[in-house]
Amino acid sequence: MQPAVEFRNISKHFGHVKANTDVNFTIAKGSIHGLVGENGAGKSTLMSILYGYYRADGGDLLLDGQVQQIRNSQEAIRLGIGMVHQHFMLVENMTVLDNVMLGTEGGFQLARHRSTTEAKLREICQRYRLDVDPLATISDLSVGAQQRVEILKQIYRSANILILDEPTAVLTAQETASLFEILRLFKEQGKTIVLITHKLQEILDITDTVTVMRGGRVVGAVATAGTSKEELANMMVGRPIENNLPRAPYKPGAPMLEVSGLQLQDAQQVKLLTDIGFTLRAGEIVAIAGVSGNGQSELMEILSGMRLPTSGQLRFEGKDLPFAKRSDADGLPLEFRELGIAHIPEDRLRDGVVKSFSVMHNTILGYQDKLKNRWGLFDFKAIAARCAELMKTFDVRPANGDLRIGLLSGGNQQKVVIAREVLAQPKLMLVGQPTRGVDIGTIESIHKQLLALRDSGVAILLVSVELEEVRALADRILVMCGGRITGELKIEEFDTTRIGLLMGGMHKS
Ligand SMILES: Nc1ncnc2c1ncn2[C@@H]1O[C@H](COP(=O)(O)OP(=O)(O)OP(=O)(O)O)[C@@H](O)[C@H]1O
């Protein structure tokens, strides 16, 4: 085995946090290498060291057997390392071609150079079956296509080692399958891939070897062919994971949320939601399943008061929701929270947290008025104590409320958002993709929290593209396609083929 990358005793700390401690492992050339571990285990930090974004405090990094000092990302790119980040680094209002040329050229672009680059991009797209038009504008592309642009950019820059940080978190099942095809072609060309993912099935499907990290250290390195999901989960979390969580019998109570005749059109009169109607009762979890981009996000925006519908009726506990007073630009409405409606938004970075605020300040966002003392002032001592308690209960790591939340790993940010909304003791909980980018141990604990809420009588509306999640949590399932509800199933009727057909818009005749 010829190593493409070798980590020797790599360590990195941020203040008191030891993100990587004495990391040792090797990635074989021409292989697909999986990197797994809990949120905050140190995977992104290690890959950021390889990509020249961070400098290690100690240890050596070897590429093709040679020790390399990678001082910045330009050097990493020059050494043939490419990285596709969780959040794409693309300029939305520019074309694919301009995005690829950006940063590689600098200054003015000659027309001739543009046309040769365009031709080269078309050739790469054909070779790697990347379905991307070099002249398309980024903002017109789907998430999957934008990711292909990121990969195209790396191949154009002659990357031999491609690092993908949770690439499938935002992809549909079909998009994931086509990404894996591209990765296999990449491997066939003798190139090396590092895949960070929380989805253990993907590890089994596509990788050759896996390294498991926990608490900044490597705790296991195995050949994929000789391992299993259970073994990997055990290594990651240090205990077995429960697949079927217990729940109280299904006893739905009074209607909590009644939605009828909901329509939404955009400025160009395109119908985004058509005739949405359903009732959600206390003590039940209704899941909305569907391929992302079929109106689920818009529906959640309306239900959480972030967006106005074109028409339709919404009732909460038998009374109309106060929509007429609102304008689109108002942001998260406090009065919804006062009514007892909590919201875990699907895009936690955009709508769930203020990145530059501390963890502590984020734990009171939206509920700040409730936490003032009788003189109308914040009692910071009490807020800090509440935050410390919350971090303990929800296992937020590191448990430091003064840290800017943007510095926590994605999964730990999500735990803070969920803790904040659960602690508000809502009557209705709107939950969008609660476990996106979250490790399996944390998924288990988030699922337990949601089931406990349901058992205590809270009405929960869950939007999830993960059918496993829908199956684990839902009492009833509504399937959405093209802005409509195409079918409804009870959990006993759960059937992936039937749901798949409804997700594709096939109505039951
Ligand atoms: N710039 C930073 N400043 C301070 N702490 C940081 C910084 N970057 C990462 N950390 C901390 O280092 C630890 C490792 O984080 P890292 O992002 O590498 O984990 P991860 O395994 O990639 O997690 P996830 O699966 O959630 O993405 C975490 O405790 C995190 O809070």
The ligand as an SDF file (V2000), in Angstrom:
LIG
                    3D

 31 33  0  0  0  0  0  0  0  0999 V2000
  -11.6950   27.6640   15.8170 N   0  0  0  0  0  0  0  0  0  0  0  0
  -12.0050   27.0090   16.9320 C   0  0  0  0  0  0  0  0  0  0  0  0
  -11.9140   27.6120   18.1400 N   0  0  0  0  0  0  0  0  0  0  0  0
  -12.2230   26.9660   19.2780 C   0  0  0  0  0  0  0  0  0  0  0  0
  -12.6200   25.6870   19.3320 N   0  0  0  0  0  0  0  0  0  0  0  0
  -12.7380   25.0260   18.1650 C   0  0  0  0  0  0  0  0  0  0  0  0
  -12.4480   25.6460   16.9100 C   0  0  0  0  0  0  0  0  0  0  0  0
  -12.6650   24.7360   15.9260 N   0  0  0  0  0  0  0  0  0  0  0  0
  -13.0510   23.6070   16.5340 C   0  0  0  0  0  0  0  0  0  0  0  0
  -13.0870   23.7670   17.8700 N   0  0  0  0  0  0  0  0  0  0  0  0
  -13.4210   22.7430   18.8800 C   0  0  0  0  0  0  0  0  0  0  0  0
  -12.6130   21.6030   18.6240 O   0  0  0  0  0  0  0  0  0  0  0  0
  -13.3450   20.3970   18.8220 C   0  0  0  0  0  0  0  0  0  0  0  0
  -13.3150   19.5630   17.5540 C   0  0  0  0  0  0  0  0  0  0  0  0
  -14.1720   20.1550   16.5940 O   0  0  0  0  0  0  0  0  0  0  0  0
  -14.3530   19.6230   15.1030 P   0  0  0  0  0  0  0  0  0  0  0  0
  -15.1550   20.6340   14.3680 O   0  0  0  0  0  0  0  0  0  0  0  0
  -13.0250   19.2670   14.5470 O   0  0  0  0  0  0  0  0  0  0  0  0
  -15.2200   18.3110   15.3460 O   0  0  0  0  0  0  0  0  0  0  0  0
  -15.9370   17.3810   14.2690 P   0  0  0  0  0  0  0  0  0  0  0  0
  -15.5590   15.9860   14.6300 O   0  0  0  0  0  0  0  0  0  0  0  0
  -15.6170   17.8130   12.8970 O   0  0  0  0  0  0  0  0  0  0  0  0
  -17.4680   17.6440   14.6150 O   0  0  0  0  0  0  0  0  0  0  0  0
  -18.8250   17.6520   13.6680 P   0  0  0  0  0  0  0  0  0  0  0  0
  -19.1050   16.2240   13.3430 O   0  0  0  0  0  0  0  0  0  0  0  0
  -19.8770   18.2090   14.5770 O   0  0  0  0  0  0  0  0  0  0  0  0
  -18.5300   18.5190   12.4930 O   0  0  0  0  0  0  0  0  0  0  0  0
  -14.7430   20.8200   19.2440 C   0  0  0  0  0  0  0  0  0  0  0  0
  -14.8100   20.7620   20.6410 O   0  0  0  0  0  0  0  0  0  0  0  0
  -14.8630   22.2430   18.7620 C   0  0  0  0  0  0  0  0  0  0  0  0
  -15.7490   22.9830   19.5650 O   0  0  0  0  0  0  0  0  0  0  0  0
  1  2  1  0
  2  3  1  0
  2  7  2  0
  3  4  2  0
  4  5  1  0
  5  6  2  0
  6  7  1  0
  6 10  1  0
  7  8  1  0
  8  9  2  0
  9 10  1  0
 10 11  1  0
 11 12  1  0
 11 30  1  0
 12 13  1  0
 13 14  1  0
 13 28  1  0
 14 15  1  0
 15 16  1  0
 16 17  2  0
 16 18  1  0
 16 19  1  0
 19 20  1  0
 20 21  2  0
 20 22  1  0
 20 23  1  0
 23 24  1  0
 24 25  2  0
 24 26  1  0
 24 27  1  0
 28 29  1  0
 28 30  1  0
 30 31  1  0
M  END
$$$$
